[in-house]
Amino acid sequence: MDDQGLEDAAIMLMTLGEEEAAAVFKHLAPKEVQRLGETITRMKPVSREKLDGVLHRFAEEANSHSLLVPDNDEYVKGVLRRALGEDKANLLIERIMQASDITGIESLKWMDPPSVAELMRNEHPQIAAAILVHLDYEQASGVLKCFPDRQRNEVLVRIATLDGIQPSALKDLNEVMGRVLAGGDRATRKSSLGGVKTAAEILNMLGGSVEASVLDYVRETDADLAQKIMDNMFTFDDLVKIDDRGMQALLKEVQSSELVVALKGASPELRDKIFKNMSTRAAEMLKEELEARGPVRLSEVEAQQKDMLKTVRRLADEGVIVLGAGADDQYI
C-alpha cells in the first residue's frame, strides 16, 4: 500500500465508528495495523473536500470489483504465472496455498517475541525451528534473542538444515500450540520453509555479537553449513555491492541524522560509495557531520544499520534495487 493508499484508508476508517473500525482491523496483518495506526496518529484535520474525494474513489473502486472471478485459486495462480513466470510463481503459489493449512500461525504474529519465546521455552529445537520459519525474519530474530545461547544456536542450525516441513510436522505444531495452531489435518504436501537462506535472513536481523556467536557455533559444528549461511547473508558493508541507481534510491529513504550514526561503523569503501552517490554539497555536509559527531555506542550504530537494512530489503522486494549476485549483472 503506497502513501496515498494509506492516507485514504486511514480517512475511511476515521469515518467509521470505533466498533466498525475495529472489525476492519481484525482482518488486517499486524504490520498493516501498525502502518494505519501511525498514519491516523499523524493525520491532520481532513477537509470536507478531501473526504468527499476519498469517498468517491472508494465508491469507484468498490463498483469496479463488483464482478468476482469464478475460481479465486485459479485466478491467483494464473496472474502469478503471467507476472513471474512458471518457476517463481509455483514457489509463491505453494507458499500461499500452504498458508491456508496453517492459518492459526497468524496468531503468533500478533505476539511479541518474548511471549513466543516463552511459549517455546521447553520445546525441542526442531519444533521451535518449524515454528520460527513461519514468522517474518525480524520477529524470528527477536524470539532467538530471548533464548539462552545454547538453545539459540541449536535452533538456528535446525532452521538452516530444515528441508521443508512434512504434514506430520504440521500436526506436531498443532499439538504444541493447541488451539493457537489449526488446520494441520488438512495438510497433504510438504512445505518449502526453512533452509540456509532463511537462517541467513534471520541472522541478518540479529546483528552484532549475537550473530558472530551463532556463526562460531555453526562453524564448529559444520564448517560447510556456516559458509553457506555466510554466502547468503547480506551485511551492512555489502551495501557497497549495490549499483549507483539503487544506492541513490536508498539514500532518498534515509534521514541524514540516521545515516551519520550508521556510517560510524562502515568501511571506508562503503563511505566512499555513499559520498559518490550524493551531490557534492550533500557529501561535504555529511563528512562534516561525521567528523563533528562524537563517539556513538556500538548498540546504537548496529540498531541504525539494521534499520537501513530493513529499508534495503523493502526496496529489493519492490524491485527498486537488486541484492546478491544479480547486483553484479550488467545491462547491454
Helices and strands as residue ranges (DSSP letters): H 3-15, H 18-25, H 30-42, H 48-64, H 72-84, H 86-99, G 103-110, H 113-119, H 125-132, H 137-146, H 149-160, H 167-177, G 178-180, G 184-186, H 196-206, H 208-221, H 223-232, G 236-241, H 244-253, H 256-263, H 268-276, H 280-292, H 298-317, G 324-328
